[in-house]
Amino acid sequence: MEEKKLVGTVEHYYSKIGVAVINLEGSLSVGDKISIEGATTNIQQNVDSMQVEHEVVENAKAGDAVGLKVVDRVRPGDQVYKIAE
């Protein structure tokens, strides 16, 4: 059974480059497995890379707004969970 912990909310999605901006309420690191869920969104993926203010970072913390490449379309308001396996 995998455990999910809410780590943030999607604020914006850039469809041309497939990047979501996520406002973090918890910490997130490269290598984490995440699930993005909403009314019509349900995707799971690993965090391969992320940016805070256009700087590539390995770790981000609560209060940061991170740019994250996502595998499919997401929508503002979608919830982002970190999956612990």
C-alpha positions as CSV (number, residue, x, y, z in Angstrom):
1,M,0.0,0.0,0.0
2,E,1.4,3.4,-0.9
3,E,1.0,6.4,1.3
4,K,0.2,9.8,-0.2
5,K,1.0,13.1,1.4
6,L,-0.3,16.4,0.1
7,V,2.7,18.6,-0.9
8,G,1.2,21.3,-3.0
9,T,-1.3,22.7,-5.5
10,V,-0.9,23.4,-9.2
11,E,-1.0,27.2,-9.8
12,H,-0.4,27.3,-13.5
13,Y,0.2,25.1,-16.5
14,Y,2.2,26.0,-19.6
15,S,0.9,23.7,-22.3
16,K,3.5,24.6,-24.9
17,I,6.4,23.4,-22.7
18,G,4.4,20.9,-20.5
19,V,5.4,22.6,-17.3
20,A,3.3,23.0,-14.1
21,V,4.0,25.7,-11.5
22,I,3.3,24.1,-8.1
23,N,2.9,26.1,-4.8
24,L,4.5,23.8,-2.2
25,E,3.1,23.2,1.2
26,G,5.7,20.5,1.9
27,S,9.1,19.5,0.7
28,L,9.8,17.9,-2.7
29,S,13.1,16.5,-4.1
30,V,14.3,15.2,-7.4
31,G,13.6,11.4,-7.4
32,D,10.4,11.7,-5.5
33,K,7.3,10.0,-7.0
34,I,4.3,12.2,-7.2
35,S,0.6,12.0,-8.0
36,I,-1.2,14.9,-9.5
37,E,-5.0,14.7,-9.0
38,G,-8.0,16.8,-9.8
39,A,-11.5,16.6,-11.3
40,T,-10.1,15.3,-14.7
41,T,-6.5,14.8,-13.8
42,N,-4.9,11.7,-12.5
43,I,-1.2,11.2,-13.3
44,Q,1.8,9.6,-11.5
45,Q,5.4,10.4,-12.3
46,N,8.8,10.7,-10.9
47,V,10.3,14.2,-10.4
48,D,13.2,14.2,-12.9
49,S,14.1,17.9,-12.5
50,M,12.6,21.1,-11.1
51,Q,13.3,24.8,-11.0
52,V,12.7,27.5,-8.5
53,E,12.8,31.0,-10.1
54,H,14.5,29.5,-13.2
55,E,17.3,27.9,-11.2
56,V,17.6,24.2,-11.3
57,V,17.3,22.8,-7.8
58,E,17.5,19.3,-6.2
59,N,15.2,20.1,-3.3
60,A,12.4,22.6,-2.7
61,K,10.6,23.4,0.5
62,A,7.2,24.7,1.7
63,G,6.6,28.2,0.4
64,D,8.5,27.7,-2.8
65,A,6.8,27.8,-6.2
66,V,8.5,25.1,-8.4
67,G,8.4,24.6,-12.1
68,L,8.0,20.9,-12.9
69,K,7.9,19.1,-16.2
70,V,4.8,17.0,-16.3
71,V,3.9,14.0,-18.5
72,D,0.3,15.2,-19.2
73,R,-1.9,18.2,-19.0
74,V,-2.7,19.4,-15.5
75,R,-5.0,22.2,-14.3
76,P,-4.8,25.0,-11.7
77,G,-6.2,23.7,-8.4
78,D,-5.1,20.1,-9.0
79,Q,-3.6,18.6,-5.8
80,V,0.0,17.3,-5.8
81,Y,0.8,14.4,-3.5
82,K,4.2,12.8,-2.7
83,I,3.9,9.0,-2.8
84,A,5.9,6.9,-0.2
85,E,6.2,3.3,-1.2
